[in-house]
Amino acid sequence: MTILLGFLGLSFTGGYNKYENNIIQASASGAALAMFTIDSAVAAVVIFSGVFPSLYMIVTVSVIAIPLGILFAYSLRDTLMERQKLTFPGGVAIGEVIEALVDTRSRRSLLVFLGMTVGMAIVALVQWGILPKSLPGVSFGIPTFLGLAISPMMIGMGFIIRHRSSSLIFAGSILSTAVWILSGRTHMALSQHITNPWVLSVAVFMILTYSLYLIFKSRRIFKDMFSSVQLGEGGRYVRMGQLILLAAAVIAFVTIPEIRLMPYALIILVPFLLVTILYACWACGETGMTPVTPMGLLGLIIASFLTDRLAGILFAGAVLSAAGAAASTMMNTFKAGTIVKTRPEALLTAQTIGSITGALVGSVSIFMLYEAYGFGTETLPSPLSYSWGTVASALQEGRVPESINLYIGAGASVGALVLAFLNLSAISFGIGMIIPPAYSSLVFIGGLLSYWIQKKYPDPEVQKEKMGEGYALCAGFIAGEGLILVIAAFYTVLG
């Protein structure tokens, strides 16, 4: 949506410039993420304590969390994209669409627009109810998350991440289905199987265990996060910004009355913040997805060891997941920049400014929504906030949340280590655990298509050309479906 609006705006004001459009997209991405999970924490505090947190605290936490993730993503850029060769399919889609708007008559552009048209048409038919959301669906007596969804985006993402990662995602989904069956088949809706305690426990513990494994495996990556070699042009200012924001986070979490962590707690919180950022970026690069639900829950669990205040648990957890999501979004923007050839420092600046602006506007907007409708009401039921608040309340009282099964989680941890021993990614497998098979099967199909092209065209030059055309078409699938979903969301909000 932002890319197309940027194209129209720039075209009407003197000619289209792809670099300017990339920067506009970066700024908009930062603003859109500014209140990510922070809004859920605010609503959860209201629902479970009846008190709206201070506006000062909301602004402070938001202005710190999102830019912190953005700046540390800059330190990981070369390592994850150049050394680890992660694909970042969301960034590929953004970059391909921006490039396609430069010369709308080239073959690559036509493939992007063809993919967008197909993606928009199919998803529009689903949104209008002409096509079902998934097949075979509940009419066959099968829970909807076991069907086959209708989503060109998922096929496109599977193609871009290729067959190895897409196969592991599909395998994770099959395991989540088996766990769901063994647990008594609760939560049958398409988007709710992750709330099944057994499924959620497997996903959370697998992600936590593999995160710890990544620390051991990727010691050099953590060293690179603080290495001047990684920072490149303007690195001194990025390093300064990282240190200033970390110091601000320490001061805020120790001094704000509603949070007030003990100083020693930050010895745990800061390293775990860096682990969360690394994991989120790696997961986004490898699978195109960021595991928001498990990351948020992990953040709450870690925060519960650091404070007994409900607001403290919720906001510390929100900062961890928000910084991770911001970092992964920044990596997608960097990936788009490598396609468009925009300077990464310009993208970093734009997304940081956008996030700070969005935090200021978003904080006021949340207060206005609270004053107008409240949270946990019929108008704004806030289901995610209620879920977070339930977990945080249990942790505050020293209880294991009902949504976590420690025995199942221990088995999942062993499984993650086995996958690591076999040189298979527990990230892709863990992501598959939280994706309904209706969607992961499409990711798998996309991966099989990329594998077929690689086998059909063994010549490296021809294969590169064909895969590039496939990337362009799949980028259109992702952009087209995303555009319709954004329009549908606006329509829903406006009534």
N, C-alpha and C positions, 0 to 999 in steps of 0.2 A: 504493500500500500504506500509506504513512504517513498520507495523508489519511483513508483509511477507518478506520485504527486510531485516529487522532485524533478522528474523529467518534464512534466507539464509546466511547472513553475519556471524552470530554467529555459525552456523553449520559448516561453512567452516573454522572457526578460532579456533576450539577446543571444540565444543559442545554447544548445545542450552541451554540458561539460561533464564527462563521466567522473572526473575527480571530485568536482563539487557535489555531484549526486552521491558519491560514496561517503563524503563527509556529512552530508545531510542525513543519510541513513544511519551513520554512526551516532550522530547527536540524538536522533529520534530513538534509537535503541537504548541509549543511556537514560533518556527521560522516561521511556516506557518501563524500564526496570527499576526505577528509583524507589518504589515502595514495595518491591517484590518481597513477599513473606513478612515484611514489617507490618503491612496492613492486617495480615492474619494474626500476628501477635497482639496488635492493638485491640482487634475485635475479641480475641480470646480473653484478654484482661477485662474488658467490659462485661463479657458474658459471665465470667466466673467470679469477678469481684464487685461488679456493679459500679466501678469507677473508671472514668476515662483518664488514661495516662496524661501526664503533662505534655503540652504541645512542644515545650522545650526539649523534652527527652526524645520525642518522636523525631523531631528535626535533627537533633544531634546524632542519634543512632543511624538515621537514613543517610545523612551527609558523610558519615564515616564508612559505613558498611559497603555500599556499592562502589564508590571510588577506590576503596582498598582492593576489592577484587579486580577492578579494571587495571590498576597499576601493577599488581603482581602478575596478571596475565601477560603484560609486556615482557616481563622477565622470562616467561616460559615460551614465548613465541617461537624463537629459533629452535629450541630443543624439541618441542612437540611437532612442529610443522616440517622442519628440515631434517633433524636427526631421527626422530621416531616415525616420520612419514605418515602422521595421522591425517585423515582426509577432510574432516570438518564439513560434512555434506551441506549443512545450513549455509556456511560461508560460500561454498561452491555455487549454490543456488543464487545467492545475492550477487556474487561477482558475475555470473553468466548473464543474469538479467540486465545488470548495469551495462555490460559490454554489448549485449544484443541491441540496446537502444541507441548505440553509436551509429551502426550501419544496419538499418532494418531490412536490407535486401540481401544480406549475406546468408549463406546456407546455415551457418551456426545460429544466426538470429532467427531465421525461419523455424528452425527446430525448437528454439526456446519458446517462440510464440505459439507454435503448434502444441507443445506440451502445456503451456498456460491455458490455451483454449480448451483442450481436452480436460485438464484438471478442473477448470472453472465450471465447465458444462456438467461434468459428472457430479461434482460436489453440490452444485446448485440444484440438480435434480434430487439429490439426497435431502438437502435442506428443505426443499419444497414438499417432500413426502412422496414424490413420484417414484423414486427408487428407495428401497429399504437401506438402513444403515449397515446391516450385515446379513449374510446368508449362511446357513439356512434360517437362523433366527428362532424365536421362541415358538413359532407356530408348529415347529416340528418336535416340540418337547425338549429342545436342547437349549441350555442357557446361552444367552446372546454372546457371551465372551468366547464361546467355543465355535462360533460361526466363522464366516469369511467376510471381513469388513470390505466396504467399498471405499478405497482411499488411494488415489494415484500417488499421493505424497509418500506413502510408505514404500511403494514399489520403487520410487525414485531414490529414496534414502538407501534402500537395500542395494540398488545398483551402484551407488557411489561408494558405499563402504565395502562392497565386494563380498564374495561368497564366504570367506572364512568368518568374518564377524557376524554376517547375517545368519549363518548356520548356527553359531553359538547363541545368538539371540533367540532363534526359533527353538533350540534345545532347552533354553531356560524357560520359555513359555510352556513347553510340553511338561517340564517338571512342575511348574506352578499349577498346571491343570491336575497333575497326579496328586500333588499336595492338597489341592482344593477338594478332590474326590475323597481322599483319606480323612480329611477333617470334617466331613459331613455335608459337603456341598452347600455351605452357607454363602450368601452374597452372590446372587446370580446375575446381577446387572452388568452390562458391558464395562462400566467404569468403576465397579466396586469390588472386584475380586482381590485387589491389593489390600483392602481393609480386612480380609480374612486373616486372623491372627497367625495361622501357620504360614501362609504365603508371605505376609509382611515380615515375619521373623526370619524366614530364609533369606529374603532380599536384604534386610538390614544387616544381618550378621555376615552375609557373604560380602557385602560392600565394605563393612568395617574391617573384616579380616584381610581382604585384598588391599585395602588402603594401607594397613600396617605392612603388608608384604611389599607394597610399592615403596614404602619408606626405606626398607632394606635393599630392595632391588635398585632403587633410583636415587641412591645417596648423591650421585653426581648431579642429578637434576636439582636437588635441594641446594647443593652448593652453587649451581648455576643461577638460582633465584637471587643469590646475593653476590654474583660475580659481575664485575664491571665489564667483562668481555661480552656478556650476554646483552648488555643494555644498549650498546651502539650509540648513535648520535642522540644527544639530549639525555643520555643515561644518567648523568649527574643529577639532573632535575627530577627524574623518575625516582632515583634512589632517595633523594631528599623527601619527595612526596610520600613514598612508602614509609619512611621512618617517622615523618610528622603524623601520618594517619594512625600508625601503630601506637605512637605515644598518645595521641588524642583518644584512641580506643581504650587504652589503659586508664587514663585519667577519667574518662566518662563512666566506665564500668565500675570504677572504685568510688567515685564521688556522687553519682546520681542516686538520690535516696531510694527510688523505687527499684533499683537494680543492686547496687552496692555489693560487688563481689569482693572477697578478701584478696589482698594483694598477691598472696601465694597462688591463688587460683589462675592468675594470668600466665604462670609458668606452664600450665596445661592448656589454657585456652588459645594462646597465640600459636604454638606449634600445631595444634589441631586445626586452627584456621588455615594455616598454610597447607596442611594435608587435604583439607576439604577443597581448597582452590585447585590443587594439583589433580585430585580425583575428578572433580567436576569438569575440568578442561580435558583430561584424558578421556573420560566417558563421552563427552561431546564430540571429540575428535574421532574416536573409534566407532561410535554408534550413531552420532547425530542427535543424541538425546541426553538430557541431564536429569538424574534421578532425584527429583525435588522431594517427593514424599519420604523416601528413606533418609535423605540427607537432613531434612528438617527434623525427623524423629531422632536421628543420631545426635543432632545438635542439642535437642532437649535433654537427652540422656546425659551427655557430657556436662551440660550446664547444671544439671541437678546435683552433681558432685561439688559444684562450686558455690552454690547459694541455695538458701531455703525460701527465698522470696519468689512468689508466682511470677511476677513481672520480670524478675531477673532471669528465671529459667526460660520464659517465653522469648524475651528479647535477645538473650545470648544465643539461643537456638536459631532465632531469626537472622541474626547477624552472620552466623556461620553459613547457613544455606543461601542467604542473599549474596554474600561475597562470592560463594562458589558459582551461583547462577550468573552473576555479573561478569566473572572471569571467563566463563564459557562463552557468553555472548560476545565479549570482547575478542575472544579467539576466532569466532565466526567472522567478525568484522575484519580482523587481520587477514584471514584466509581470503575474504572477498578482495581485500586490498592487494594481495599478491596477484590476483587475476587482473584487476583493474590497473595495478601498478601505482597505487596511491601510497604516499609516504606513511609509514606506521605511526610516526610521531603526530602527524596531523589527525589521524583517526583516533589516537589515544586522547588528544586534547579535546576533540569534538565530543567523544563519548563521555569523558569526564565532566565537561561543562554541562552536557545534556542531563547527566545523572544528578548533578547538584541542583540544577534548575527544577528538574522533576521532583526532587525530594522536597524542595520548598513548597512548590505548588501542590504536590500530593499530600503533604502533611495537613495543609489547610483543607484540602478536599475531603480527607478522612474525617476531620472534625465536623465539617458541614454535613456529611452523610450521617454521622452519629447524631447530630442535632436534629436532622430532618426525619430520620427513620429508625435510629438505634441499630444495634447489632444483635443477632439472635432473634430477630423479630420475623413476622410473616413476610414483610417486605424484603428484609436482608437477613435470611436465615444463617448465613455464614457457616456452612457445614465443615469446611476445613478448619476454621478457627475453633469450632466446637471440639473437633477431633484433637487438635493441638492442646486445647485447654484441659481436656480429659486426661491426656497423657501427662501433662505438666502437673496437674493436681495430684495424680497418683505418685509421681516422682517426688513432689513436695512433701508428701506424707510418708515417704520411704517405702512405698509399695512398688512392685513390678507391675507396669500397666497391663491391663487385660489384653491389649493388642500385641503383646510380646510373649512368646513361649521360649523359655531359656533352653529347654532340651532340644527343641527343633532348631533353635539358633546355633547351639553347639555343633549339631550335625552339619549345619550349613557351613560353619567355619572350617570343619574338616574337609568338606567338599571343595571349598575355595582353595585350600592348600593343595589338594590333589590336582585341581585344574592348573594351578601354578607350576606344580612339579611336572605336569605333562606339557608345559609350555603353551597352555591354552588360556585365553583371557577370561578371568572371572568377572571382569567389567562387562563384557558383552553378555555373558551368561546371566549375571546379576540383573542387568537391564532387562533381559528377556523375562525374568521372574515377575517384573512389575508391568509388563506389557501384555494385554490380552492376546491369546493366540489368534484371534480374529485379525489383529494387526501384524503380529510377528510373522504370520504365514506370508503376508504380502512382502515384508522385508526380505524373507527367505527367497521368494520368487524373484525379486529384484536382484538379489545376489547371484541366483542361478543364471539369470540373463547375462550378467557381466562375465560370469565364468564361461558361458557358452561363446560369447564374443572372443574371449581370450583364446579359447581352444580352436575356434573357427578361423581366426586370423593369427597364425603363429608369427608371421613376419612383424618385427618390432615396430616399424614405421606405420604399416597398415593398421596394426592393432592400436597404436596410439591415436591414429586418426579416427577409427571407429569408436573407441572408448570416449574420445573427446566429443563426438557427435551424440553418444549416449548420455554423457554428462549434461550436454546442452538440453536435450529433450527432458531428462529427469529434473533438471533445474526448473524447467517450465512446469512440470507436474507439481513440484513443491511450492513454487510461487503462486501458481493458479489456485491450488486448494487453499493455501494460506490466505490469499486475497478474499476468497469467498467466505472463509471462516471469520475474518475480521469484519467484513460487511455484515454478516449474520449477527455477530456480537454487538455491533453498533445498533442494529435493528432491534435486538432484544432489549438493550439498555434504554433505547428511546421509546420502547413500548409499541 
